[in-house]
Amino acid sequence: MVSTSPDASGAVPAADGAAAPFGAVRLTPLTAADPIPGGFPTVGVIGGGQLARMMQPPAVALGVRLRVLAESETGSAALAIHEAPVGDHRDLATVTQFASQCDVLTFEHEHVPGPILEKLIADGVPVRPGPAALGFAQDKLAMRTKLTELGLPCPSWAQVRTWEELQAFAETVPGVVLKTPRGGYDGKGVLVLSESTADTARNWLDRAGPDGLLAEEKVAFTRELAALIARSPSGQAAAWPVVESTQKDGICHEVIAPAPNLTPEQAAEATSVGLRIAGELGVVGVLAVELFQTEDGRILVNELAMRPHNSGHWTIDGAVTSQFEQHLRAVLDLPLGEVRARAPWTVMVNVLGGEYEDLYRSYLHVMAHDPGVKVHMYAKEVRLGRKIGHVTVCGDDLDDCLERARHAAAFIRGDIDE
Amino acid sequence: MVSTSPDASGAVPAADGAAAPFGAVRLTPLTAADPIPGGFPTVGVIGGGQLARMMQPPAVALGVRLRVLAESETGSAALAIHEAPVGDHRDLATVTQFASQCDVLTFEHEHVPGPILEKLIADGVPVRPGPAALGFAQDKLAMRTKLTELGLPCPSWAQVRTWEELQAFAETVPGVVLKTPRGGYDGKGVLVLSESTADTARNWLDRAGPDGLLAEEKVAFTRELAALIARSPSGQAAAWPVVESTQKDGICHEVIAPAPNLTPEQAAEATSVGLRIAGELGVVGVLAVELFQTEDGRILVNELAMRPHNSGHWTIDGAVTSQFEQHLRAVLDLPLGEVRARAPWTVMVNVLGGEYEDLYRSYLHVMAHDPGVKVHMYAKEVRLGRKIGHVTVCGDDLDDCLERARHAAAFIRGDIDE
């Protein structure tokens, strides 16, 4: 177990509720079930959404216990994982207390402030990935600076603090995408510069912190790819087949594994970029590198995520080792599992919230229509455009897999009724 | 939700603790998480061992909630499943109260008394499989009588109440296996008749109930097979490929899917026997039919289990739909999933408790030695010969799969150290 700070009575000190908007952390008391027979560890996950939820099936198989620091009692992970205290990941006392009941700490998002993680490490808590690596996923300016130093292929970019700096950059590229360095996800914090968005851009610049904003070349890409890597603290790394991903309104919509019509050289290049980033940045756990492929066949790094990622959901059904099992193995410094695809093609399609709320009823038709489709639902309330689940189909024929997975997702969402 | 019996205040009445050796059931209070968004149901499972535990991963994927009536707080399932109240499955009030918080009731063992199940059904609780079917898994004399009526292939057998009746039967067969009609499992309640066991046999006869014992022909089988079937309340049925299973000391040890060197006719016969039993007995959920294959190629029914079964653990990694997902789909009357094998061969080897207790440490070597082996541990305390986990290897070459799975199981058990 990691170091704890019990008082003489052995009690864990209470968190300082005053500093925590979510209220003090309420930890499940230690029971006779602690420790697990056989020396199995407890992995603490910060964040209680579907990514933490999907770590539970491999944790059950491995015999590892998960504890989740959740945002709410009714979160996606809290319904699947035994111990899911609610607490604020931005509060040091809360995170420290949570960590004291875990053997290793990991994340389903990158939002825990660096200073909290530094303090935990100083207290002897294994934090994986560590704050040095996570900093590059938290701050896109730091990420672009680092990747450029490493000579890795990026779109043109500039740090801009003023309208004049932005205009100067805009003159060097065919189009500009403006990004807030921190806090963006799923299309949020991203603005394509145009006449109609100029006022918004000025507004963003006015409100930006001292570091300003990240301006990037709007890449004329032909498609998006993703390289999914896992890396352990001892430096072992594994790379799944490179996939093609399709976004809709800034949200991942469809993934095809492996990416069709990718030459072996292109696949090797994308994998090599992913492995190099994982190693140079000292990532531990799963790293997703979102890539643009350009008309002339170049590959450019778009975004990084240091956790299981939507572009890797296909691995649950489609690979020998899923990204969720691999993330647990990596943060526990266990040898990594085989990443081979289990079928020639795997297609994953997200189920986004629509008008239809009676999700369970859709199973009657979806499962009868296609007994081979694998359905994954996240136990989240339906909201328009929200990721509420995904479906996966594996097979020998890509068009067949695509048609089947799209049908199932559209039916569950309520877009079609046959 | 099924019918409940709340008093006017809405409180669930307390179970009658006096009748329950385990103490009164302690149910997790209903929370804001109840019901789950999207209309997803709750499946109640009687029994908190590894079979209930292994239902949790597919329940998480499907978005279905499990509640388990467990034997102890530290049981295998209780460590993986959120709501696992401890209670006695032989106590009507306990089971009734448990059922009141579930949409459907199912089992990981066959030991709930029939009268309790009849009462639940009278109260409107969906009990799957129902007591009429379960009776044939609970009582081996009833099973043999029924299968013989149906003309299904059984070893020679007789109901014996006295030594004379046993002797008379013994003269008609080359060898005798004596079985207690109720309560046996994993080799318990089974006695091979010989000079050295004659005294034990007399003792069993003396202590037997009014129905006496089941005497069966000791079949000179060449190997054991198993047919795994799932059946839904609406009568849809699905059969996985027939497997070969190897027992050691009366406990399932190894399973090969599909059974090697089985002719298509033999496979069809075994499957047909399984489907016929599922239909004629009105089974709902998974049915495992253990079979003997004789030297002259005949197939005889050995035992039945109406729940996920050790002979089907290979389906977790080796089939499109696992027996645990299928059991949930069946008891929820959802359309059944595809049962196709995902690889030419899948080998499952049980991990039995040995001398070695530091199970987790074994992962370091097992996973480095073979990144493709799938490990499943049950979070159970190590006891000699106890089922504490299993490993699975899928591949194109049977000998390779066998060697790899056996190595991993032996290493985790501590039988080998390289």
Boltz contact constraints between the chains, C-beta under 6 A:
constraints:
  - contact:
      token1: [A, 32]
      token2: [B, 73]
      max_distance: 6.0
  - contact:
      token1: [A, 32]
      token2: [B, 74]
      max_distance: 6.0
  - contact:
      token1: [A, 33]
      token2: [B, 74]
      max_distance: 6.0
  - contact:
      token1: [A, 33]
      token2: [B, 79]
      max_distance: 6.0
  - contact:
      token1: [A, 36]
      token2: [B, 379]
      max_distance: 6.0
  - contact:
      token1: [A, 37]
      token2: [B, 381]
      max_distance: 6.0
  - contact:
      token1: [A, 38]
      token2: [B, 359]
      max_distance: 6.0
  - contact:
      token1: [A, 38]
      token2: [B, 360]
      max_distance: 6.0
  - contact:
      token1: [A, 39]
      token2: [B, 358]
      max_distance: 6.0
  - contact:
      token1: [A, 39]
      token2: [B, 360]
      max_distance: 6.0
  - contact:
      token1: [A, 40]
      token2: [B, 360]
      max_distance: 6.0
  - contact:
      token1: [A, 56]
      token2: [B, 60]
      max_distance: 6.0
  - contact:
      token1: [A, 57]
      token2: [B, 57]
      max_distance: 6.0
  - contact:
      token1: [A, 57]
      token2: [B, 60]
      max_distance: 6.0
  - contact:
      token1: [A, 60]
      token2: [B, 56]
      max_distance: 6.0
  - contact:
      token1: [A, 60]
      token2: [B, 57]
      max_distance: 6.0
  - contact:
      token1: [A, 60]
      token2: [B, 80]
      max_distance: 6.0
  - contact:
      token1: [A, 61]
      token2: [B, 376]
      max_distance: 6.0
  - contact:
      token1: [A, 63]
      token2: [B, 377]
      max_distance: 6.0
  - contact:
      token1: [A, 63]
      token2: [B, 379]
      max_distance: 6.0
  - contact:
      token1: [A, 73]
      token2: [B, 32]
      max_distance: 6.0
  - contact:
      token1: [A, 74]
      token2: [B, 32]
      max_distance: 6.0
  - contact:
      token1: [A, 74]
      token2: [B, 33]
      max_distance: 6.0
  - contact:
      token1: [A, 79]
      token2: [B, 33]
      max_distance: 6.0
  - contact:
      token1: [A, 80]
      token2: [B, 60]
      max_distance: 6.0
  - contact:
      token1: [A, 82]
      token2: [B, 82]
      max_distance: 6.0
  - contact:
      token1: [A, 320]
      token2: [B, 372]
      max_distance: 6.0
  - contact:
      token1: [A, 334]
      token2: [B, 363]
      max_distance: 6.0
  - contact:
      token1: [A, 334]
      token2: [B, 367]
      max_distance: 6.0
  - contact:
      token1: [A, 335]
      token2: [B, 367]
      max_distance: 6.0
  - contact:
      token1: [A, 335]
      token2: [B, 368]
      max_distance: 6.0
  - contact:
      token1: [A, 337]
      token2: [B, 371]
      max_distance: 6.0
  - contact:
      token1: [A, 338]
      token2: [B, 371]
      max_distance: 6.0
  - contact:
      token1: [A, 338]
      token2: [B, 372]
      max_distance: 6.0
  - contact:
      token1: [A, 342]
      token2: [B, 342]
      max_distance: 6.0
  - contact:
      token1: [A, 358]
      token2: [B, 39]
      max_distance: 6.0
  - contact:
      token1: [A, 359]
      token2: [B, 38]
      max_distance: 6.0
  - contact:
      token1: [A, 360]
      token2: [B, 38]
      max_distance: 6.0
  - contact:
      token1: [A, 360]
      token2: [B, 39]
      max_distance: 6.0
  - contact:
      token1: [A, 360]
      token2: [B, 40]
      max_distance: 6.0
  - contact:
      token1: [A, 363]
      token2: [B, 334]
      max_distance: 6.0
  - contact:
      token1: [A, 367]
      token2: [B, 334]
      max_distance: 6.0
  - contact:
      token1: [A, 367]
      token2: [B, 335]
      max_distance: 6.0
  - contact:
      token1: [A, 368]
      token2: [B, 335]
      max_distance: 6.0
  - contact:
      token1: [A, 371]
      token2: [B, 337]
      max_distance: 6.0
  - contact:
      token1: [A, 371]
      token2: [B, 338]
      max_distance: 6.0
  - contact:
      token1: [A, 372]
      token2: [B, 320]
      max_distance: 6.0
  - contact:
      token1: [A, 372]
      token2: [B, 338]
      max_distance: 6.0
  - contact:
      token1: [A, 376]
      token2: [B, 61]
      max_distance: 6.0
  - contact:
      token1: [A, 377]
      token2: [B, 63]
      max_distance: 6.0
  - contact:
      token1: [A, 379]
      token2: [B, 36]
      max_distance: 6.0
  - contact:
      token1: [A, 379]
      token2: [B, 63]
      max_distance: 6.0
  - contact:
      token1: [A, 381]
      token2: [B, 37]
      max_distance: 6.0
